[in-house]
Amino acid sequence: MTSAEQAGSRRAFLRNVGIAGGAGTMFATMGALGLAPTAAAAQREAVFTSPGTGDFTLTGRAAATVVVVGGGIAGLTAAYELGKAGYDCTVLEARERTGGRNFTVRGGDTTVDTYGNRQTARFSEGQYMNAGPGRIPQWMVTMDYCRELGVPLEVFTNTNANAYLYNEKAGMKAPVRYRTAKADVYGYVSELLAKATDLGALDKALTVEDQERLMEFLKDFGDLGDTMKYEGSERRGFSVDPAAAGTPGTQLGPVPDASEVFRSQVGRYFSFEFGYDQAMLMFQPVGGMDAIPKALTRAVGERRIRTGAAVTEITDKADGVTVTYTRGGRTYAVEADYCIAALPPNILAKTPHNLGGAVQSALEACKPSSAGKIGLEYRSRWWETDHRIYGGITETDLDLAHIWYPSHGHNGRRGTLVGYYNYGSTADSYAALTPPQRMERAVANGVKIHGEKYRTELAAHFSHHWRQTPYLEAAWHSMAGGPDAAAFTPLNRAAGRVYFAGDHLSHTDAWQHGAFTSARKVVTSLHRRVLA
């Protein structure tokens, strides 16, 4: 028998097994024949395997039609992965561009928020602001998709020792360098713990040998010197940097006392860099974060994506799904075997559907959160020349929350800061202002940290608030108990022929990684169903 005849006979045999015993029996048989992973092997494999056209070879099945509602990262990823196996996917996106909350603002871009504020960005050539995601931790699968899709990356500086900390509400009169604050906090914490150890306060918790080891660690960690007291060191920085012979450098001084350091509350910022999703190294696509959805759009095929298509109803049926939408003033309907609802849950909750009360309750339980950013383009990169800050983030208790310095274009002529990245009610209070008022408020606060150049060198500004963005109306979602809570069970499984995807259905809400992994989960589930 030829190899082709053997393959045909094997396919026929497996089809008969599937007809007689169902999909489970068929998959078990395929595993026994070495044609598919056994259940135990599949459980061991944590790595996602993309579907492929070969998956249908042994089953006699054909790829299905799928309508994907939402052209953000989750929706595009679902269409991309299903497309590898030959699924006929149609993506409906209400906005005029793909990417969802992955939005890079460049000169000429225009937005209108739900308050009616119309903005057109005046950024110069090569300048941009990532209004949504702006950084990628190296462990996230976002990195894998950048590799697969050919998106070049560069380092995003998340923590910079030369950036500032400024807590005005805590009584700070001037900003302090991150390195200086860190040296002082670590130094005094080490001194106090060393004193407690020397006084025998840890005798019940540690052996004598352990205490000796702890003292050696504290001496190094806090730079205490032989006295085991914190008196400052070169870790705090220099007022005059070391240079050629005759210029040994002048260390910063005087050192504030412990009470002043702890009263400033600067220590609360240092845990940030320990966070699993915030630790360096981090990355960003060269030229803007929207390189990712642009690459996904090309991979899916623009002919399969309909922008400006606002979905008005989703109807699940016994033999398929009907999705109705408006585009250009006209109403259309798409018929498909399956639907993946990858639009924000707060938007889907307002969209008519017949998916049941449990689904509706789960959607309404996904509470939208607010966040906003402002991009400030400057005629010179004064933060580099005057402050020696090359990338990184200044943290503050002002309503700016964070100031991001660009991690690209160093030593160039112009540059664009993120002048605030704030959340919750603070973001909403900024959103209620006109764009010029937002800029004035942000700049007035920024001057407190950086001086008048924060105002005088300003060339252009653009502010964006996600809670007030049509068809999205959320920066991310708060879900009581997390995505695995019983309240969200209806969204973690299919409702008839409708599946749900998005970063909210992950344990990395607000990260693209969450959207990618949620889409992969749905793709795997839908593909298994079609094969069965």
Secondary structure, DSSP 8 states (H G I E B T S, - for coil): --HHHHHHHHHHHHHHHHHHHHHHHHHHHHHHTTSS--HHHHHH--S-----GGGGTTTT----EEEEE--BHHHHHHHHHHHTTT-EEEEEESSSSSBTT--EEETT-EEE-TT--EEE----TT-EEESS---EETTSTHHHHHHHHT--EEEE----TTSEEE-GGGT-SS-EEHHHHHHHHHHHHHHHHHHHHHTTTTTTTS-HHHHHHHHHHHHHHTT-TTTTS----GGG-EEE---STT---EE------HHHHHHTTGGGGGGGGGSTTT-S-EEEETT-TTHHHHHHHHHH-GGGEEET-EEEEEEEETTEEEEEEEETTEEEEEEESEEEE-S-HHHHTTS-B-S-HHHHHHHHTSEEE-EEEEEEEESS-HHHHTT---SEEEEESSTT-EEEE-SSSTT-S-EEEEEEEEEHHHHHHHHTS-HHHHHHHHHHHHHHHH-THHHHTEEEEEEEEGGGSTTT--SEEE-TT-TTSGGGGGGSS-BTTEEE-SGGGSSSTTSHHHHHHHHHHHHHHHHHHHH-
